[in-house]
């Protein structure tokens, strides 16, 4: 992910080079980027779980996907 964000580095000679892993992770010594993304996702899920029952996002999170499902088989002809 970081390689996609930061891309390549232009050197003094004018040539482009690919950054190595140490150079990519140097600005973020405290946390792993994957762990941070998972933590933010879990924070969002906790927020949605505390929403009111009538909110659409809450219903999508805790609802049954089969609820209100269409019947199986070929649709009937209506014209």
ROKOL-103824 format. One record per residue (C-alpha): residue number from 1; x negated, y negated, z. Coordinates in steps of 0.1 Angstrom, whole numbers, padded with zeros to 4 digits, m for minus. Layout:
N
<site pos="NUM" X="X" Y="Y" Z="Z"/>
...
END
This chain:
79
<site pos="1" X="0000" Y="0000" Z="0000"/>
<site pos="2" X="m0028" Y="m0024" Z="0009"/>
<site pos="3" X="m0046" Y="m0017" Z="m0023"/>
<site pos="4" X="m0015" Y="m0027" Z="m0043"/>
<site pos="5" X="m0011" Y="m0059" Z="m0023"/>
<site pos="6" X="m0047" Y="m0071" Z="m0024"/>
<site pos="7" X="m0057" Y="m0055" Z="m0057"/>
<site pos="8" X="m0093" Y="m0062" Z="m0068"/>
<site pos="9" X="m0120" Y="m0087" Z="m0058"/>
<site pos="10" X="m0139" Y="m0109" Z="m0082"/>
<site pos="11" X="m0176" Y="m0110" Z="m0073"/>
<site pos="12" X="m0200" Y="m0139" Z="m0077"/>
<site pos="13" X="m0213" Y="m0123" Z="m0110"/>
<site pos="14" X="m0178" Y="m0126" Z="m0124"/>
<site pos="15" X="m0171" Y="m0088" Z="m0125"/>
<site pos="16" X="m0141" Y="m0072" Z="m0108"/>
<site pos="17" X="m0146" Y="m0044" Z="m0083"/>
<site pos="18" X="m0123" Y="m0023" Z="m0063"/>
<site pos="19" X="m0122" Y="m0029" Z="m0025"/>
<site pos="20" X="m0132" Y="0000" Z="m0003"/>
<site pos="21" X="m0111" Y="0013" Z="0026"/>
<site pos="22" X="m0132" Y="m0006" Z="0053"/>
<site pos="23" X="m0127" Y="m0039" Z="0034"/>
<site pos="24" X="m0089" Y="m0033" Z="0031"/>
<site pos="25" X="m0084" Y="m0023" Z="0067"/>
<site pos="26" X="m0106" Y="m0050" Z="0082"/>
<site pos="27" X="m0078" Y="m0077" Z="0085"/>
<site pos="28" X="m0056" Y="m0052" Z="0103"/>
<site pos="29" X="m0077" Y="m0036" Z="0130"/>
<site pos="30" X="m0049" Y="m0033" Z="0156"/>
<site pos="31" X="m0023" Y="m0012" Z="0138"/>
<site pos="32" X="m0019" Y="0013" Z="0110"/>
<site pos="33" X="0003" Y="m0002" Z="0083"/>
<site pos="34" X="0025" Y="0030" Z="0080"/>
<site pos="35" X="0031" Y="0030" Z="0117"/>
<site pos="36" X="0041" Y="m0007" Z="0116"/>
<site pos="37" X="0066" Y="0000" Z="0088"/>
<site pos="38" X="0081" Y="0029" Z="0106"/>
<site pos="39" X="0084" Y="0008" Z="0138"/>
<site pos="40" X="0102" Y="m0020" Z="0120"/>
<site pos="41" X="0126" Y="0005" Z="0104"/>
<site pos="42" X="0134" Y="0020" Z="0138"/>
<site pos="43" X="0140" Y="m0015" Z="0152"/>
<site pos="44" X="0165" Y="m0021" Z="0124"/>
<site pos="45" X="0183" Y="0012" Z="0130"/>
<site pos="46" X="0186" Y="0003" Z="0167"/>
<site pos="47" X="0201" Y="m0031" Z="0157"/>
<site pos="48" X="0226" Y="m0015" Z="0133"/>
<site pos="49" X="0236" Y="0011" Z="0159"/>
<site pos="50" X="0245" Y="m0017" Z="0184"/>
<site pos="51" X="0268" Y="m0035" Z="0158"/>
<site pos="52" X="0305" Y="m0034" Z="0161"/>
<site pos="53" X="0324" Y="m0004" Z="0148"/>
<site pos="54" X="0342" Y="m0023" Z="0121"/>
<site pos="55" X="0309" Y="m0036" Z="0104"/>
<site pos="56" X="0302" Y="m0019" Z="0071"/>
<site pos="57" X="0265" Y="m0012" Z="0078"/>
<site pos="58" X="0274" Y="0005" Z="0111"/>
<site pos="59" X="0300" Y="0026" Z="0094"/>
<site pos="60" X="0275" Y="0037" Z="0068"/>
<site pos="61" X="0249" Y="0046" Z="0095"/>
<site pos="62" X="0273" Y="0066" Z="0118"/>
<site pos="63" X="0300" Y="0077" Z="0093"/>
<site pos="64" X="0305" Y="0110" Z="0077"/>
<site pos="65" X="0297" Y="0108" Z="0039"/>
<site pos="66" X="0324" Y="0134" Z="0032"/>
<site pos="67" X="0350" Y="0112" Z="0047"/>
<site pos="68" X="0373" Y="0100" Z="0019"/>
<site pos="69" X="0356" Y="0122" Z="m0007"/>
<site pos="70" X="0372" Y="0127" Z="m0041"/>
<site pos="71" X="0387" Y="0162" Z="m0048"/>
<site pos="72" X="0365" Y="0188" Z="m0065"/>
<site pos="73" X="0370" Y="0198" Z="m0101"/>
<site pos="74" X="0378" Y="0181" Z="m0134"/>
<site pos="75" X="0399" Y="0149" Z="m0131"/>
<site pos="76" X="0435" Y="0152" Z="m0142"/>
<site pos="77" X="0446" Y="0136" Z="m0175"/>
<site pos="78" X="0465" Y="0105" Z="m0169"/>
<site pos="79" X="0473" Y="0091" Z="m0203"/>
END
